[in-house]
């Protein structure tokens, strides 16, 4: 960090830009030596597109400074902030920058911090690249102070983000990002915070340029895509090849000779520039240290012009010898930790790792997780707690989106059945419209009076005092009106009971099944008994017996009960064939669809452990299916499907990229 002054070289009588570095940096002899070496190498670059470095030196009291050529004009960032850059002008500016970078790369010098703020456009329309060599400090020396702003890493290459070694192709990436931004008016990668931005740079693809600006010729879009390939090996091997392709594009873009200036700013733009320059006069570098230069301590060759701070004050000396000079980001990569990018639907859930609160809420990027298995839990008021076991691998980032299920546990429920079934359920004198068997859900804690009514049978009734989250079952045997001899009062909360006249001619029936545990229906009514079971005193006549077991086909037969004998039946239950659920996920872009990244699949709100595209075997029944992909929004979440045994059902989720 530092401050830039407009100064006069009193020996050569020329105006220069004088930049002082913070004292914390200059006190490190090794860092000072490395910096001097880099600046000397950069000063040897002789090219019309590269800002000239006249001298690197230090004052008597140890303040190190650089004397650079002073250029009247504004930065590319200023110009982009003022107005939209046309396609012609964008290509022209980028080819000028590429020409300067090509010269530097020939000399083995990599800028490593190409961004609009480091590109000056002179009043004559020529490009000047500044701060050459200032970013490459090496040796892990940090020039950013803890707690200060790092600036945006939006132009960093994936290899810089990951802390890997970089070469000239990192400048090619950055120039591709600048051209993308010029053509579309927006950066290719965004994030809610710097960590999520870094993740997107390393892992995600940007929106296609022509989706944002249809006027951009397809060949130019392909040039940008190649320059911004994730792997350096897939980019242009030389920046000159990129600029050559831009020159050779046969399109509506009118290419200009590099020696011709960009269009001069109009009167309105010049007025805004004057106002901006005035506002910049007192500007301090964010996070830097302003150095006060007394007249007797200033560089002997240079006279500081007081009260004038250049537009160059925007050119902070920060950034990036790989990731090593950004301590907040380096912490993501300097150990063997892994990372978790987590969001929830809805957002705002408290995040716990291994049972401990992280102090963060979704969406968030969690770093410094030790390799191995961890338990993730999300808590959001009014929703069930969501838990997921995940495995962290070194330097990897796992992304998850959790669909949170509304919490109904604070309510009580009544599971009501009857023998025979089909009785109307009356709740506090109100017909619920349901018939047994049924479950009355979401009941507030309190007292409820239930009556069961079925034609030909006496009313069964009971009062329940339900507490929060209580689940209660009731399954009375209904008494036929013709067989009733007594009827008890229900005021005490007891259900109605009746006695039946003895059956004179009866027999026994033992019912078994393979496998056992099947529910037994007798003459069409549930007995609430499961196999194996022996029925006593069955009327000596023909009876219909049916057994049901989840996961197996029902089995039904008729049996004639002989009096005074034990009759036996054993029913084999064939397994119910499973149905197949095929789950697909696509990204929608206009009228086209492309395969989406693997989406996590949820069945009835619970993680299935599967990702799209896949086929899942399920039992027959009704299911709610959902799929989530981090960074994408589903257009058709929570689809209800009915699975039939032996049949395939397909669901397709459509996603759009979150902006």
Protein Blocks (a to p, Z undefined) as FASTA:
>chain_A
ZZddddddfklopacddddddfklmmpmklmmmmmmmmmmmmmpccfkbccdfbdcddfk
opacddddddedddfklmmmmpccdfklmmmmmmmmmmmmmmmmmnopafklacfklpcc
dfkopacdehehklmngjoiafbdehiaebjaklpcfklmnopacdfklmmmmmmmmmmm
mmnopafbdcfbfklmmmmmmmmccddfklmomkbcfklmmmmmmmmgfblklmcfbfkl
mmmmmmmpccfbdcddfklccddddfklmmmmmmmmmmmmmpccehiacddddfklgcfk
bccdehiacfklmmccklcehjllmmklmmmmmmcbdcdddddddehiacdeehiaehia
cddddehiaedddddddddehiacddddddddehiacdddddddddfklpccddddddde
hiacdeehiaehiacddddehiaedddddddddehiacddddddddehiacddddddddf
klpcbdcdfklopacdddddddfbdcddddddddehiacdeehiaehiacddddehiacd
ddddddddehiacddddddddehiacdddddddddddddddddddddehjaccddddddd
deehiaehiacdddddddedddddddddehiacfbghiaddddehiacdddddddddZZ
